[in-house]
Amino acid sequence: MSASRPVRPTRWRIALPVATSVAGLLVATSYVDADGTDLRAVDRRTDLADLVVAAGERVEAAQQRVTRLQDEVDGLVAEAADSAAGTELDDVEAELDGLRQQAGLAPVAGPGLTVVLDDAPDRAIDAADETGEVPVSDLVVHQQDIQAVANALWEGGAEAMTIRGQRVVATTGIKCVGNSVILHGVPYSPPYDISAVGDPAALRAALQTSSYVGSYREVADAFGLGYVVLSADELRMPAYTGTTALRHARRTTARG
């Protein structure tokens, strides 16, 4: 009978479930939180500050857990360098690779689809500006519209996502400034392409059933905004290489 396998150190028993838990947290916090809000309404934007603070706190906690896990793995790598723990180390490294992929820190390739959103034609915007019959704001793509599509794709099982070629990660924020959208600090003008790796049929079905995407499509049909869905046998997405540090505003108590 072969010798029994040595019992794993406590740190090994902790590392794998922590890695799995953190992966779930990062995927969850990658969602752009809509929470039932009318995405094209203007008078509810004051709620966004609270949503940003709450989401930021959740992401910060997840990032701290990732950091702790990385520190633990680094220590185990050093410890296992001259030991017989190679198989166990491989298991943890595989878990960490999966975590990096789900967090957007590794490149991804696979089938999926791309949604392209665009403003109404210039002539329609110029006419609306002259007559005042239709608000010009109804003829352009807003950050809420991009968020609606992104959320629907996550709901449809997207494994990874890019917006205008930029990898979407837990700390990604979409901001609208004038007629441009700011993503990772870079301004982009329309059209806006949102690509997702995943089952194309499931992703397309999620777009069809999303009430928020449906609202955008109604406006698009009425005023000529762009909405195109393109399936692809393979999409290639780069790893996110920007900072993962989190900075957000915090409430302060008024001084008496």
C-alpha positions as CSV (number, residue, x, y, z in Angstrom):
1,M,0.0,0.0,0.0
2,S,1.3,3.4,-0.9
3,A,2.2,6.0,1.7
4,S,-0.7,8.2,2.7
5,R,-0.6,11.8,1.3
6,P,0.5,14.4,3.9
7,V,-2.3,16.5,5.4
8,R,-2.5,19.9,3.8
9,P,-1.5,22.9,6.0
10,T,-4.4,25.0,7.2
11,R,-3.5,27.8,4.8
12,W,-4.1,25.5,1.8
13,R,-7.5,24.6,3.1
14,I,-8.4,28.3,3.4
15,A,-6.8,29.5,0.1
16,L,-9.1,27.6,-2.3
17,P,-12.5,28.6,-0.9
18,V,-11.3,32.2,-0.4
19,A,-10.3,32.3,-4.1
20,T,-13.7,31.0,-5.2
21,S,-15.5,33.4,-3.0
22,V,-13.5,36.4,-4.2
23,A,-14.2,35.4,-7.8
24,G,-17.9,35.4,-7.1
25,L,-17.7,38.8,-5.5
26,L,-15.7,40.3,-8.4
27,V,-18.2,39.1,-10.9
28,A,-21.1,40.4,-8.9
29,T,-19.5,43.8,-8.4
30,S,-18.8,44.1,-12.2
31,Y,-22.5,44.7,-12.7
32,V,-23.5,48.3,-13.2
33,D,-26.2,48.6,-10.6
34,A,-29.6,49.8,-12.0
35,D,-31.8,48.3,-9.2
36,G,-35.1,49.1,-10.9
37,T,-34.3,52.7,-11.8
38,D,-35.8,54.2,-15.0
39,L,-32.5,54.4,-16.9
40,R,-33.6,57.2,-19.2
41,A,-35.1,59.4,-16.4
42,V,-33.2,62.5,-15.4
43,D,-34.9,63.3,-12.1
44,R,-33.6,60.2,-10.3
45,R,-29.9,60.7,-10.9
46,T,-29.5,62.0,-7.4
47,D,-29.7,58.3,-6.3
48,L,-26.5,57.5,-8.2
49,A,-24.2,59.0,-5.5
50,D,-25.5,56.5,-2.9
51,L,-25.2,53.6,-5.4
52,V,-21.7,54.6,-6.2
53,V,-20.7,54.7,-2.6
54,A,-22.3,51.4,-1.8
55,A,-20.9,49.7,-4.8
56,G,-17.4,51.1,-4.1
57,E,-17.5,49.8,-0.6
58,R,-18.4,46.3,-1.8
59,V,-15.7,46.4,-4.5
60,E,-13.1,47.7,-2.0
61,A,-13.8,44.8,0.4
62,A,-13.5,42.3,-2.5
63,Q,-10.2,43.9,-3.6
64,Q,-8.8,43.6,-0.1
65,R,-9.7,39.9,-0.1
66,V,-7.9,39.5,-3.4
67,T,-4.9,41.2,-2.0
68,R,-4.8,38.9,1.1
69,L,-5.2,35.9,-1.2
70,Q,-2.3,37.0,-3.4
71,D,-0.1,37.6,-0.3
72,E,-0.9,34.1,0.9
73,V,-0.1,32.5,-2.4
74,D,3.2,34.4,-2.6
75,G,4.1,33.1,0.8
76,L,3.1,29.5,-0.2
77,V,5.2,29.8,-3.4
78,A,8.2,30.7,-1.3
79,E,7.5,27.9,1.2
80,A,6.9,25.3,-1.5
81,A,10.1,26.1,-3.5
82,D,12.0,23.4,-1.6
83,S,9.2,21.1,-0.6
84,A,7.0,18.4,-2.0
85,A,3.8,20.6,-2.2
86,G,4.0,21.1,-6.0
87,T,0.6,19.6,-6.8
88,E,-1.1,21.7,-4.1
89,L,0.6,24.8,-5.3
90,D,-0.5,24.1,-8.9
91,D,-4.1,23.8,-7.6
92,V,-3.9,27.2,-6.0
93,E,-2.2,28.8,-9.0
94,A,-5.0,27.4,-11.2
95,E,-7.6,28.9,-8.9
96,L,-5.7,32.2,-9.0
97,D,-5.6,32.2,-12.8
98,G,-9.3,31.6,-12.9
99,L,-9.8,34.5,-10.5
100,R,-7.6,36.8,-12.6
101,Q,-9.7,35.9,-15.7
102,Q,-13.0,36.6,-14.0
103,A,-11.6,39.9,-12.6
104,G,-10.6,41.0,-16.1
105,L,-6.9,40.7,-15.4
106,A,-6.2,38.1,-18.1
107,P,-7.1,38.0,-21.8
108,V,-10.2,36.1,-22.9
109,A,-11.3,34.7,-26.3
110,G,-14.5,33.0,-27.4
111,P,-17.8,33.3,-29.1
112,G,-20.1,36.2,-28.3
113,L,-21.8,39.2,-29.7
114,T,-21.4,43.0,-30.0
115,V,-24.1,45.6,-29.5
116,V,-23.6,48.9,-31.3
117,L,-25.4,52.0,-30.0
118,D,-25.4,55.3,-31.9
119,D,-26.9,58.8,-31.8
120,A,-29.7,59.8,-34.2
121,P,-28.4,61.2,-37.5
122,D,-27.1,64.8,-37.3
123,R,-29.9,66.1,-39.5
124,A,-32.5,64.8,-36.9
125,I,-30.6,66.4,-34.1
126,D,-30.3,69.7,-36.0
127,A,-34.0,69.7,-36.7
128,A,-34.9,69.0,-33.1
129,D,-32.6,71.8,-32.0
130,E,-34.3,74.2,-34.4
131,T,-38.0,73.3,-33.8
132,G,-37.8,72.3,-30.1
133,E,-40.5,69.7,-30.8
134,V,-38.3,66.8,-29.6
135,P,-35.7,67.2,-26.8
136,V,-32.3,66.8,-28.2
137,S,-31.4,64.6,-25.2
138,D,-33.8,62.0,-26.5
139,L,-31.8,61.7,-29.7
140,V,-28.4,60.8,-28.2
141,V,-27.0,57.7,-26.4
142,H,-26.7,58.2,-22.6
143,Q,-24.6,56.4,-20.1
144,Q,-27.8,54.8,-18.8
145,D,-28.3,53.2,-22.2
146,I,-24.8,51.7,-22.2
147,Q,-25.4,50.5,-18.6
148,A,-28.6,48.8,-19.6
149,V,-27.0,46.8,-22.4
150,A,-24.0,45.9,-20.1
151,N,-26.3,44.7,-17.4
152,A,-28.4,42.6,-19.8
153,L,-25.3,41.0,-21.2
154,W,-24.1,40.1,-17.6
155,E,-27.5,38.6,-16.9
156,G,-27.2,36.6,-20.1
157,G,-24.1,34.9,-18.8
158,A,-21.3,37.1,-20.3
159,E,-17.9,35.8,-19.2
160,A,-16.1,39.0,-20.2
161,M,-16.9,42.4,-21.7
162,T,-15.4,45.3,-23.4
163,I,-16.8,48.8,-24.2
164,R,-15.1,50.5,-27.1
165,G,-12.3,47.9,-26.7
166,Q,-11.7,48.7,-23.0
167,R,-12.1,45.7,-20.7
168,V,-14.9,46.1,-18.2
169,V,-13.8,45.2,-14.6
170,A,-15.1,45.6,-11.1
171,T,-13.9,49.2,-10.9
172,T,-15.1,50.3,-14.3
173,G,-17.3,53.5,-14.2
174,I,-19.3,54.9,-17.2
175,K,-19.7,58.7,-17.1
176,C,-21.4,61.0,-19.5
177,V,-19.8,64.4,-20.2
178,G,-21.5,66.4,-22.9
179,N,-21.9,64.3,-25.9
180,S,-19.0,61.9,-24.9
181,V,-18.8,59.0,-22.6
182,I,-15.8,58.7,-20.2
183,L,-14.5,55.2,-19.7
184,H,-11.4,54.5,-17.5
185,G,-10.6,58.3,-17.9
186,V,-10.7,58.2,-21.7
187,P,-13.5,60.1,-23.6
188,Y,-15.3,58.3,-26.4
189,S,-17.8,59.6,-29.0
190,P,-20.5,57.5,-30.5
191,P,-21.0,54.9,-31.9
192,Y,-20.5,52.8,-28.7
193,D,-19.7,49.1,-29.2
194,I,-20.3,46.8,-26.2
195,S,-18.9,43.3,-26.8
196,A,-19.4,40.2,-24.6
197,V,-17.9,36.7,-24.7
198,G,-20.5,34.1,-23.9
199,D,-23.2,32.0,-25.5
200,P,-24.5,34.3,-28.3
201,A,-28.0,32.9,-28.1
202,A,-28.3,33.4,-24.4
203,L,-26.8,36.9,-24.6
204,R,-29.3,37.8,-27.4
205,A,-32.2,36.4,-25.4
206,A,-31.2,38.5,-22.4
207,L,-31.2,41.7,-24.5
208,Q,-34.7,40.8,-25.8
209,T,-36.1,40.3,-22.3
210,S,-34.5,43.4,-20.7
211,S,-37.1,46.0,-20.0
212,Y,-34.4,48.7,-19.9
213,V,-33.0,47.7,-23.3
214,G,-36.5,47.6,-24.5
215,S,-37.1,51.2,-23.5
216,Y,-34.0,52.2,-25.4
217,R,-35.1,50.3,-28.5
218,E,-38.5,52.1,-28.4
219,V,-36.8,55.4,-28.4
220,A,-34.4,54.3,-31.1
221,D,-37.2,53.2,-33.3
222,A,-39.1,56.4,-32.8
223,F,-36.2,58.9,-33.3
224,G,-33.6,57.0,-35.4
225,L,-31.0,56.1,-32.8
226,G,-28.7,53.2,-33.6
227,Y,-29.2,49.7,-32.2
228,V,-27.4,46.8,-33.9
229,V,-26.6,43.3,-32.6
230,L,-23.8,41.3,-34.3
231,S,-22.9,37.7,-33.4
232,A,-19.3,36.5,-33.6
233,D,-17.6,33.1,-33.7
234,E,-14.7,34.5,-31.8
235,L,-14.1,37.7,-29.9
236,R,-10.7,38.5,-28.4
237,M,-10.5,40.7,-25.3
238,P,-7.4,42.1,-23.8
239,A,-6.6,42.0,-20.1
240,Y,-7.3,45.1,-18.1
241,T,-3.9,46.8,-17.4
242,G,-5.1,49.9,-15.5
243,T,-5.1,50.6,-11.8
244,T,-7.3,48.6,-9.5
245,A,-7.1,51.0,-6.7
246,L,-10.4,52.3,-5.5
247,R,-11.2,56.0,-4.8
248,H,-14.6,57.3,-4.0
249,A,-16.3,60.0,-1.9
250,R,-17.3,59.3,1.7
251,R,-19.9,61.0,3.8
252,T,-18.6,63.3,6.5
253,T,-20.4,64.5,9.6
254,A,-20.9,68.3,9.8
255,R,-18.9,70.0,12.4
256,G,-20.8,71.9,15.0
